[in-house]
Amino acid sequence: MKNYKEWSLSQILLIVLDVILILGVIITAIVYYNTFLKYTGDLNGLNKFIMFILLTVGIVCIFLIVLELRKIVLTLNKGNPFVWLNVRALKRISVECFIIAACYFGNFIVNFGKNKYKFIYLDSKGIHTDTEPIIFILAGVFIAILANVFKKAIEYKEENDFTI
């Protein structure tokens, strides 16, 4: 996708991912400060430690997903997205989505019975849902399927390269 006159979509996406990384570091620092130092609320002892671990694992997975997406976009910029590097990146992103979903479920288990989680509820601000784990599971499944599609495309491409 070389385009010297105008910005291509993949170049814009690369910039957006870079901005997400920078903002992610800043927001992560603010979240850790507010959650574990400033406003600890009812977080204490073992519960605080478990929340710290779950949040850290989830945030690390988000950063890893963004880094994997950067790798994929870079191959797109080079003009050949159907490479084994992208298949591995998509598989890793899929696993990271499942890990994030597991962190949400861990959070539900640790905070069970505290009336903090409702699948769907309505208040004066509108309709709210706590469906993030389902979203990450579906994203993980979809990305795993996409990785297999890329794998098949590469196999067909390599087969055609050998026949010519």
C-alpha positions in Angstrom: 0.0 0.0 0.0 2.7 2.5 -1.0 1.1 5.8 -1.6 3.5 8.7 -1.7 1.0 11.5 -2.6 -1.6 10.9 0.0 -1.9 9.2 3.4 -3.1 5.6 3.1 -5.5 4.1 5.6 -2.7 1.8 7.0 -0.5 4.8 7.6 -3.3 6.6 9.5 -4.0 3.4 11.4 -0.3 3.2 12.4 -0.4 6.7 13.8 -3.7 5.9 15.7 -2.1 2.8 17.2 1.0 4.9 18.3 -1.3 7.5 19.9 -3.2 4.7 21.6 0.1 3.4 23.0 1.1 6.8 24.3 -2.3 7.6 25.8 -2.5 4.1 27.2 0.7 4.6 29.2 -0.6 7.9 30.6 -4.1 6.5 31.4 -2.7 3.4 33.0 -0.6 5.5 35.3 -3.7 7.5 36.3 -5.8 4.4 36.8 -3.2 2.8 39.0 -2.7 5.9 41.0 -6.4 6.6 41.5 -7.3 2.9 42.2 -4.5 1.7 44.4 -3.1 4.9 46.0 -5.6 7.7 46.1 -9.1 6.2 46.3 -8.7 2.7 47.6 -12.4 2.5 48.8 -13.2 -1.0 50.0 -10.0 -2.4 48.4 -7.8 -3.9 51.1 -5.5 -6.8 51.8 -5.9 -9.8 49.6 -8.7 -8.3 47.6 -6.5 -5.3 46.7 -3.7 -7.6 45.6 -6.0 -9.8 43.5 -7.4 -6.7 41.8 -3.9 -5.4 41.1 -2.9 -8.7 39.5 -6.1 -8.9 37.4 -5.8 -5.3 36.3 -2.1 -5.7 35.4 -2.7 -8.8 33.4 -5.5 -7.2 31.5 -3.6 -4.0 30.8 -0.5 -5.9 29.6 -2.7 -8.0 27.3 -4.2 -4.7 25.8 -0.7 -3.3 25.2 0.4 -6.6 23.6 -2.7 -6.5 21.3 -1.9 -3.0 20.2 1.8 -4.0 19.5 0.6 -7.0 17.5 -1.7 -4.8 15.5 1.2 -2.5 14.8 3.1 -5.5 13.3 0.2 -6.4 11.1 -0.2 -2.8 9.9 3.5 -2.6 9.1 3.2 -5.7 6.9 0.2 -4.1 5.2 2.3 -1.0 4.6 5.0 -3.2 2.9 2.3 -4.5 0.6 2.2 -8.1 1.7 -0.2 -8.8 4.6 -0.4 -12.6 3.9 2.7 -13.7 5.8 3.2 -16.1 8.6 4.1 -13.3 11.0 0.5 -12.1 10.8 -0.9 -15.5 11.4 1.1 -15.8 14.6 0.2 -12.2 15.6 -3.5 -12.9 15.1 -3.3 -16.1 17.1 -1.6 -14.2 20.0 -4.2 -11.5 19.8 -6.9 -14.2 20.1 -5.3 -15.7 23.2 -4.9 -12.3 24.7 -8.6 -11.6 24.2 -9.4 -14.9 26.1 -7.0 -13.9 28.9 -8.7 -10.5 29.3 -12.1 -12.3 29.4 -10.7 -14.6 32.1 -9.6 -11.5 34.1 -13.1 -10.2 33.9 -14.5 -13.5 35.2 -11.9 -13.5 37.9 -13.0 -10.0 38.9 -16.6 -11.2 39.0 -15.7 -14.1 41.2 -13.6 -12.0 43.6 -16.3 -9.4 43.9 -19.2 -11.8 43.9 -22.1 -10.8 46.2 -21.1 -7.1 46.4 -23.9 -6.0 44.1 -21.4 -4.4 41.8 -22.2 -6.4 38.7 -25.4 -6.7 36.8 -25.7 -8.2 33.3 -28.0 -5.5 32.2 -29.6 -2.7 34.1 -31.4 0.6 33.6 -31.1 3.9 35.5 -31.6 7.6 34.9 -28.4 7.7 32.7 -29.6 4.9 30.3 -29.2 1.2 29.7 -26.0 -0.3 31.0 -24.4 -3.8 30.5 -21.5 -5.6 32.1 -20.9 -7.7 29.0 -17.2 -7.1 28.5 -16.2 -10.7 29.0 -18.6 -11.9 26.3 -17.3 -9.2 23.9 -13.7 -10.3 24.5 -14.6 -14.0 24.1 -16.4 -13.3 20.8 -13.5 -11.1 19.6 -11.1 -13.9 20.5 -13.1 -16.5 18.5 -13.4 -14.1 15.5 -9.7 -13.4 15.5 -8.8 -17.1 15.8 -11.0 -17.7 12.7 -9.3 -14.8 10.9 -5.9 -16.3 11.8 -7.0 -19.6 10.1 -8.3 -17.7 7.1 -4.9 -16.0 6.8 -3.1 -19.4 7.2 -5.2 -20.9 4.4 -4.5 -17.9 2.2 -0.8 -18.2 2.7 -0.9 -21.9 2.0 -2.7 -21.3 -1.3 -0.3 -18.5 -2.1 2.7 -20.6 -1.5 1.2 -23.5 -3.5 0.6 -21.1 -6.4 4.2 -19.8 -6.1 5.5 -23.3 -6.5 3.4 -24.1 -9.5 4.6 -21.1 -11.6 
